[in-house]
Amino acid sequence: MLFNLKVRSERNSNGQTVMHRLTLTPELMKLNEQYPLSRLWLMGHLGSVPNV
């Protein structure tokens, strides 16, 4: 479930892993009622989507 997430990680432009706290907004919680966590990630709502 989305509310269990506290930290996400991603790579910066230098290839280093950086950590960010996930801010749970009412909008994000509402989206999670409709979409699973994996879909929210693919849609770019959680960050950490690689630029390819």
C-alpha positions in Angstrom: 0.0 0.0 0.0 1.1 3.5 -0.7 0.8 4.8 2.8 3.6 2.4 3.9 6.2 4.1 1.7 8.5 6.5 3.4 11.6 6.8 1.2 12.3 6.4 -2.5 15.6 6.2 -4.3 16.8 7.3 -7.7 20.0 7.9 -9.7 21.2 11.4 -10.3 22.9 12.6 -13.5 26.2 11.4 -12.2 24.9 7.9 -11.6 24.8 8.2 -7.8 21.9 6.9 -5.8 20.0 9.6 -3.9 17.2 9.2 -1.4 14.1 11.3 -1.1 11.2 11.2 1.3 7.9 10.6 -0.4 5.3 13.2 0.4 1.9 11.7 0.6 -0.6 14.3 -0.7 -4.4 13.8 -0.8 -4.1 13.7 -4.6 -1.6 10.9 -4.4 -3.8 8.9 -2.0 -6.8 9.4 -4.2 -4.9 8.2 -7.2 -3.8 5.1 -5.3 -7.5 4.2 -4.8 -7.7 3.9 -8.6 -4.2 2.7 -9.6 -1.8 0.2 -8.0 1.6 1.4 -6.8 3.4 0.1 -9.9 1.1 2.1 -12.2 1.7 5.3 -10.1 5.4 4.8 -10.5 5.2 4.3 -14.3 3.0 7.4 -14.5 5.8 9.4 -12.8 3.9 10.2 -9.6 6.6 8.6 -7.3 9.7 9.7 -9.1 12.7 7.5 -9.9 11.6 6.9 -13.5 14.7 6.7 -15.6 15.2 9.1 -18.5 15.8 6.8 -21.5 
